[in-house]
Amino acid sequence: MRIFIAAGSVYVELMVRLDITRLPAIVQELGPDMAEIFSRIYSWYVEPGRLVFPDAMREWVREKYGDIETQQIVRVTNNLTGESTLFNSIRARRPVLTPRAEEVRDVQALAEKGPFANPLEETPADTFGRIDGDHWITASNIAKYDYLHAIIIAKDTNPYVIAEPQIADMISVAIRWCQNAHRTDPRAVYPFLIWNFLWRAGASIVHNHAQILLTHRLYTAPARIERVREDYWRRYGTGYYDDLFRAHTAIGLGLTYRNARVMAHLTPKKEHEVMIIAESPHDLAPALAKALDCYRNIGVQSYNAAVYMPPIDEQGHYVAWLVDRGDLRARTSDIGGMELYAETPVVSSDPFRLMEHLAAVMLP
């Protein structure tokens, strides 16, 4: 590859095929001035994501994917705006087992199908093995978001998991996985737990599962919140989370449930967004379970959940976000240009009505 500049534009003469995994080499080929500008705006990493397949899977995987036991993960970050994107071409080939419209009625039957119903034989393991909890077991993601990325699979085929012991076990399995993953790569210290419940929330398999990632660089949203918290402390001498909860509580949108602070979020990303702040995973699990109970009561069918956790071996907050993703039978998406590019969601639910429902399940 040769790169040269003419008339203010950059032209590339292809000597080899370019792809995002070659970004470091591409930047090295730039002239010093252009490389300095590029590196001023962007930073990146390329890391291998590794997994181990059971013998029963190997032939099928090689036919469908080729050799993917090591995958190249690329993350590019805009240092100025904080925008960040992960790339893995393998994800375009992952199996999608979401239902046709006529199948939506029987979610339970759909959850009993697919590889997650038999994870030991039909899912890969991480190089350091699996974490086996009372209600959940891990598998290495076959098409990774990032280089340390696992699936947390429910042992129960009932997709509607809201009981506190199950939620507590999911969080425990996630934390134990992060500890093992950190031992394999001590640089990776930032955990991120996400739970995409059913296809409206982006799940490609109906069987209930969450996803846990560990990385050496915070993702965009938690990094932005950390900057806000630091700036807020410097400016006001008090904690951002503390004052955020006080503000919500002052207008009737906050409550405390078993040591966790729960809010019907005043600037939700979409419908019925709940924010929970806890000092420990033991305090988080009961409140998250009750919030899901509330969701069931108000007819929420699909949701996204995320948990921000402290870095490995550090104290800090456990912050959960929960948002409604709409009717499973809907033919329209619940996000559009305003959400994607204005980052100003348009929602129809009222946080005060949501707080009424949260209070009904959380307050005596």
Sequence and secondary structure as in RCSB ss.txt:
>XXXX:A:sequence
MRIFIAAGSVYVELMVRLDITRLPAIVQELGPDMAEIFSRIYSWYVEPGRLVFPDAMREWVREKYGDIETQQIVR
VTNNLTGESTLFNSIRARRPVLTPRAEEVRDVQALAEKGPFANPLEETPADTFGRIDGDHWITASNIAKYDYLHA
IIIAKDTNPYVIAEPQIADMISVAIRWCQNAHRTDPRAVYPFLIWNFLWRAGASIVHNHAQILLTHRLYTAPARI
ERVREDYWRRYGTGYYDDLFRAHTAIGLGLTYRNARVMAHLTPKKEHEVMIIAESPHDLAPALAKALDCYRNIGV
QSYNAAVYMPPIDEQGHYVAWLVDRGDLRARTSDIGGMELYAETPVVSSDPFRLMEHLAAVMLP
>XXXX:A:secstr
 EEEEETTEEEEE SS   GGGHHHHHHTS HHHHHHHHHHEEEEEEEEE B  HHHHHHHHHHH S SEEEEEE
EEETTT  EEEE GGGGGS      GGGTT HHHHHTSSGGGSHHHHS BBTTB  B SSEEEEE SS SSSSEE
EEEESSS S    HHHHHHHHHHHHHHHHHHHHH TT  EEEEEEEESGGGT SSSS EEEEEEESS  HHHHHH
HHHHHHHHHHHSS HHHHHHHHHHHTT EEEETTEEEEE SS SSTT EEEEESSHHHHHHHHHHHHHHHHHTT 
  EEEEEE   TT    EEEEEEE   TT SS S  HIIIII        HHHHHHHHHHHH  
